[in-house]
Amino acid sequence: MIKIIKASELEPAWFDGRNFSGTNEVVQNVIKDVIENGDAAIKKVADKFDIASPASFLIPESELKAAAEKLKKEQPDIYNAICYSHDLAYKFALKQKESFDDFEVELTPGLYTGQKTIPVEKAGAYVPAGIYPLLSSVVMTITPAVAAGVDEVILCTPPRVHPDDLAKAQSEGSGVPGKSFIGGKPYADEKIMAAAYICGVTKCYAAGGSQAIAAMAYGTESIPAVDVVVGPGNKFVAAAKQQVYGKVGIDMIAGPTEVFIIADKSADPAWVAADLLAQAEHDIVAQAVLATNDRDFAEKVSQQIEEQLQTLPTKEIARKSIDTYGKIIIVDSLEEAAEIANKKAPEHLELALDEGKQRDEIMNKVRNYGSLFIGHYAAEVFGDYAAGLNHTLPTSGVAHYSGGLSVRMFLKTVTTLRAKPGSEGMKKSAEAAGFFGDAEGLNAHARAARIRLEK
């Protein structure tokens, strides 16, 4: 059962960042092997850990298109949901891109400084495909890169047995966890392939795990090296992203998912319980937290959690998460709840409060979160799937200093300088630069500045 405690009982360690990834020797060896041996290294790891190890990695575009057409025909609701999510995410990313203006300004007479926003040339996204293939992550990683104007957007996702190879795999007893089907055609989870096609991916590769991250960072015979790598994954993927950072840009090192809900008695206990469980079912180390100034409401939410768990197919995971990491915090005021949220800096922050002055005050007071969900109807799961927002967000306290994945990840802001010959601004900058060079003992710097004053 979820713990109900007073705010005064919170231990200082609870506010510390939670990161269960970490680097490890296994990942270091995989990256080294990929750098040295390329495609062969990817196949070696796939032989051991994936259910399939295809002879090649590039999934033909015709396969992606076929997967999308199959989904549209057999499961139109899911197909339409992906299209709707992509459409909103694309519109939102384009609007974000508009906020990064190119400009040139004359700061002082004759000296023009400017800014240009340029997309990276190649971007790589990783989407896991374990028990729950995260097709929504295809939308969230590919769409902003396309909106940014990236020339080549590739996707790596764990391999699956191609339909043409199923009979052979079954006869061998392979293509299952613990025994990889080796040498077949490249294929992946069909919904992930369909989403990739809908979202406009350039190329899709059947390669998973830390080896895929290494391949996108350093390149192999088949998989091109990219400029940035984004996307979720297990602890091995997280560790690989951490280790390749610097060779490529990365979005973030994601820890366990989190939700923090600030609510009062105006909220529906069943809705709040549902939102807490939606986060808890992700992982046994997911963290679902409610802060409220009403103990009676807290008890009702706790009861609702127990009732809803009974019919939840993912209750085994959700139960462990709720019992171990879940928490209901009783606060003296909603302002105190906001202070706790700012100190915690959660991935998702919900304000389950009625519209009005107090909600506005709390909304203006909170500042550390990945995404903010305002009001009873702004469900956090909308942000996960279909509201335009990106669901790749900072965890483990990272929201203190960083936001989530956005179109910005795929854009470079570069600066320009233009000086008018003989202008006042050029002369003053040359003089000032000369003195800086003198002060720092960098004589060539000083000379390069002053030489422009000789004409």
N, C-alpha and C positions, 0 to 999 in steps of 0.2 A: 504493500500500500504506500502511496505517496506520503512523504513526511510533511507535516505541518509544523513550522517553527516560527518563532518571533524573529524580527529583524536583528534584534540584539544578540541572537544566538548564532548568527552567521560567523564562521571562522574566517580569518584573513586569507587563508590558503584557498578558500572557495573562489576568490576573485582572481586567482592566478590563471594564466593561460593553460589550456589543456591541449597537449599535442602528443598524440600516440603514434606518430610516424617515426621520426628519427632516421638517421642514416645507419647503414649496416654493411657489413663486409660482402654479403651476397650481392647487393645492388652494385657496389663498387666493382666487383668482379664481372658482373653482367655488362656494365657500361664499358669497361676495359675490353672485354671480348668483342663487343659490337664495334668499337673503334678499330680494333685490329683485324677482325674477321668478317665484319659486315653481315650480309644475309645469312651466312652459315651460322653465325652466333645466334641470330633470332630463331632459326630453325632448331638449333640445339636446345634452347630453353623451351620452345613450344613443344618439342618432343617429350619433355619431362612433365610440363605443368598444364598445357592446354589440351582441350579435347580434340583439337585438330592441328596439324602442322602441314599446311599446304605447300605444294611444290614452288609456288610463287605467291606474291602478296597482293598485287594490284587487282582489285575487284573491277571487272569491266563495267563501264557506265551502263551498258545494256542490262546488267544484273541489278543495278540500283534502280533503274527505271522499271524493270519487271517487278521488283519488290514493292515499289510505290503503287503500280497498277494493281497488283494482287491485293494490297491493303485497301485500296480504294474500292475494290469490288467486294471483298470478303468482310471487311470491317470498316465501313464508310464512316462511322462515328469517330473512330480513332484517327482515320485519315484526315477528316475535316478538322478535328481538334489540333492535329499537328499543323495544318495549314493556317488555322486561326492563330495559333501561338506564334508561328513564324511571322505572320503578317504584322501582328502587334509588336513583336520584338524588333522587326526590321524598321518599322515606323519610329519606334522609340530610339533605336540606335542612330537613325538618320538625324533625328532631332538633337541627340547628343552631339553628333558630329558638327552640326550647325553652330554649336556653342564655341567651337575652337576656330576663331576667326583668323584669317590671314590679314596682316596689316603692315604698313610701313608708316613711320611717324618721324617728323623732323624734330628731334629732341632739343637741338640747339642749331642755330643757323648753319646750314650746309652739311649737317651730320644726320644721316637718315638710318634709323634702326628699324628692323622689321621682324616679323614672325611668319613662318610657313608651317602648315600642318600637312605631313606627307605620310601615307600609309606604308607599312612595311611591305616588302615584296612577297614574302612567303610566311604563312602561318600554319601551325599544326595544332590540331585538337585531338584530345584523347577522350574516348568514351568507353567506360567499362561495360561489361556484359555478363555479370555474374548471375546470381539468383534473380535479381531484378534488373534487366537491361535498361539503362537510363536513356531512353530515347529522347526525353525532354532535354537532356544535356547536349544532344546534337543541336537542338534549336538554340540553346543558350551560348554555345561556343562557336558554331559556324556562322550564325546570322550576323552578329556584330562585326565579324571579320569581313564578310561580304559587304555589309553596309559601309565599312571603312574604306572599301575600294582596294583591298588586298588582291594582288595579281593571282596568287595561287594559294588556295585554302585546302589543306589535306586533312584527312581524318584517319586515325588509327584506332582499331577496335578489335577485341579478341576474335580469333578465327572460329568458325563453326564448320561442320561437315556439309559440303555442297550436296544438294538433293541428288545430283547424278552419282554421288559416291556413297549414298546411304546404304544401299544394298550390300556393297562390298564391306563397308564398315561393320554392318550388323553381322555379316558372315564371319568377320574376324573377331567380333566382340570388342571392337575399338570404337573410338568416337565418344567415349564416356570418361568421366573424371577418373584419372589414374591410368588410362590407356589411350593415348592419342592416336587418331587416325592420321597416318603419315603419307604425304605425297599426293593428296587430292587437289581439286580446284580451289582457288581462294574464295571464301564465302564468310559471311558474318551474320549476326542476328538480323532477321529479315526486317523487323520494325526499325532498327537502327539504320539499315541500308535505305529503307524507304524515306526516313526522316532526312538522311543525308542528301538524297536526291531532291526532295522538296526544298531544302534549305540552300541548295546551290553549291554543294561541295565540288571542288575541282577533281580530286582523286580520293579514293577510299582504299585503305590497305587493311588486310586481315592480319594484324599483328597486335599483340597485347602486352600488358605488363611493363616492367621497367625496361625491357628490351625495346619496346616501341618508343618510349621516351628517349632512350639513347639514340635510336635510329633517326628520330626527327631532329635531335640536337646535332648529331655529327654526320648524318647521311650514310647510306649504304649503296650498294650497286642498284637497288630497286627503289629505296625510299629517299627522297631528297631531304637535305638539311634545310631547316626553316629558320626564321628569325625569332619567332616567339612560339612557345608551347603552352597551351592552356587545357584545362579540363580536370575533372575529378578522378579519383582512383583509390586503391587500397594503400596500405602503408608502404609497399614496395614502389608503387608509382609515385607517392609523395616523396619518398626518399630519393628516387631518381631525379625528380624535378628539382629538388634541393641541390643535388650534386651537379646537374648540368647548368644551373643558373650561372650566368656569366658568359657561357658559350652562347646561350640563347636567353631571351627574356622569358619569364614565367608569370602567370597570373598571381598565384599565391600557393603556399603550402597549407592545404586544408586539413583541419583537425575534425573531431567529431561535431556533428551538426547540433545546433542550439536554437531554442526559442525562449523568449522572456515575454510574458504577458502581464501588463498592468491592467487590472480590472477592478470595478466596484460592483455594487449590487445591481446596477443597471444592465449588466451583462447576463447572458443566458448561461447557466452553469453547464448545460449540455454542449453548447457551442464551444465554450472554453475548454472543457474536457476533451472534446473532439480535436481541437487544435493542438493540445498537449500530446495526445496520442498519435496524431499525424506526424509529429516530430519524433516521438519515442520509437515508432516502428522502423525508423531508418536503421538503427544500430543499437546494440545493447549498451553502448557508451554514449548514445545521444543524450542531450540534457534538455529537459522540459521543465520550465520554471514559471510559476505564477506568483505575482505580488499583489496583494489586495488589502484594503483597510477594513474588511468585513469578515469576521471569523465564521459567521453563519454561512456566508457565500462560499468561503473556503471549504467548509464541510460538505456543502452541496456539490461542489466540483469534485472533491475526493470521492464522493458516492457515485457520481456520474462516471468517473474514470473506471471504477470497479464494475459498474453495470455494462459499460461499453466494451470493456475488455472481454467479457464473456462471449461476445459474438464476433470478436475481431480475429480474422484468419491469421494475422501476424502477432497474436497476443503473446506468444512465447518471447519474442524479441522485445515487444513493447513493455511487457511485464518486468523484464530484467532492467530495462532502461529506467522505467518509472520508479521501481523500488530502490535502485542503486543511486541514480543521479537526479531523479525528479525531486521537486521541492515546491511547497507552497509557503510563501513568506508573508507573515502578518505584519503589516506596517501601521504606523500611527496615522499616516497621511499619504495621499498619492504623490505629494512632493518628495517624501522620503523614498517612495518606490522609484521615482525618477532618478534620485541620487544613486540608489543601488544599481539601477540599470546603467547609468553612466559609468560607474565604477567597474561593472561586469563587462560592458561593451559586447552585447550579444550579437550573434549573426542575424537573427530575426527579432524584431521588437514590435509587439502588438499593443495598441491602446484600445482595449475593449471598454470604451467609455461612450456615454451619450454625447452627441454634438453639443457644444456650448463653450462658455468661457473657461471652465475648468479644464476641459480637454485641450483647448487651445493653449492654455498656460503650460500644461504638461508636455504638449507637443513642442513647444518652444524651449522647454527646459532640457529635454533629452537631446543628446548630441553624439553619443557613441553607439553606433549600430551599423549593421550591413544594409538592411532595408527596414523601413518603418511602415507599419500597417495601421491605418488610422480609422477607428470606428468598428462597429460590430460586424459590418458586412465586408470589410476588407480582409478576407481570410488569407492567412499566410500561404496556404496552398495555391491561391490564385497566383501569387508571385512565383511559386515553384513551377507552375505550368503555363499559364495563359493570361498574363496581364501586361505584357510588354517589358516588365522588369527582368533583369538577369538574376538567375537563382544561384550563380556562382559567387559566394559572398565570404567575407572574412570571418574566421572563427577564432576561438581561443584568445580573445582579447585584442586581436589584430585591428578590430574596428576602432581602437583608440587612435590609430594613425593612418588607416587605409580604408578605402571603399571596396566594392566588389568589381567583378569583371564587367567591362563596358567596352564600347567602341574605342575608348581611349587607349586600351591595351594594344590596339593594332595601328595606332597613329604615333608618329614622331613629331614633336614640336621642335623645329629648328629655327635658328635666328639668322638674320642677315644684317650686313652693314654696308652702307654706301656713303662716300664722302665727296663733297663738291670741292674741286681743286681751288685752293686759295681762300676758302671760306673761313669765317671766324671759328666755327665749330671744329673744323679739321685742324686748324692751328692750335687751338686750346687743348684738344685731345693729344696732339703730337707733343706739346710742351709737357702736359701732365704725365704722359707715358714715359717721356724721357726722364723725368724726375723719379718716377717709380723704378725705372731701370737702374738709375744711380743708387737709389736706396737699397735695392735688393742685390746690388753687385752684378747685375746682368747687363754688361756693357753693350752686347750686340742688340739687346732689346732697345736700349736707349738710342743707339745709333740708327736702328731701323725706324724709329719714330722721328728723330730729328732730321734725318736725311730728306724727309718730305717737306721740310721747311726751307730747303736750300734753293727751291725753284720759285 
